[in-house]
């Protein structure tokens, strides 16, 4: 109870702030709804295109790759953290992509809808392959295909950090900072 | 001599303490042990079913072997395979291979497992693995994931049931191929294959 009480208070105050902000009649409802829904395009990729992206032949920046699906609870739960990391570290030199394993039928519906809700702006792909096995094994031999899975590549295309299951934001952030930090030092 | 003995004892304690600390550090990172190699013998284990009744692997397996499938009640991929898993159990029961489900998801209770089996007409036994004992031993991380063992509990195949969540797109059935090869006295051609699925949420 002693722990829960401050949270409840914070939650109530937040709700009041949010309600008062959003319950106010919008002056321009059309404009507002457009601003709330940035256009999101999810591109279909196959095994070869994904391999080319991960190989990073012309890469100069580190890359974070998140494999996810709208049907995957921990994927949806961790997504706001990824969006935050993308917004924070993209200007500092990190690339991030989200690779959805949803059914191809969802490429124009459920997948972009979720990304819009998340206000996600990283490049988004949907991997459409008849046999996922070679891809899973080529990304990482220890990966079973369990989602979510997150891989951090350095600018040379080597995996420097990976996490299966819901990300640990602090741990991931520290790993990104190592890469982005070293890049800053090198360029000086 | 006495001093040497004390030094040795201290060194031993230090090593053991180090190993304990290292194992704790690994487990907090969520590392799962690697699965046993193909050909390895899986030791017998005992787990409760959804009613709390204990079963050993040896008591549940068929005369020609068993298929252990890590399942979930809430994972859409695992649920996409409910009918296929039941059909597999029906098809091979008479041929001496028993399907055994294992639910290692911490958030899915025995009661939920029981209700799920009833709703989805699953007739094979589903065991509850509350401390991930068997999931850890088999290095299981995803649902659904199958382990095909012969009559002596030797691991012959590990991985997906087939290539596609959508039954209409199935064009390779590695688990059935492994079972059929074994029943025909032939070696298993493809011993592992992966597919995308849900992470097993461990305790």
Interface residues (C-beta under 8 A of the other chain):
Chain A: X67 X69 X71 X72 X73 X74 X101 X103 X130 X131 X132 X133 X136 X137 X142 X143 X144 X145 X146 X147 X148 X163 X164 X165 X166
Chain B: X30 X32 X34 X74 X76 X77 X140 X141 X142 X145 X159 X160 X163 X164 X165 X166 X169 X171 X172 X193 X194 X195 X196 X197 X198 X199 X200 X201
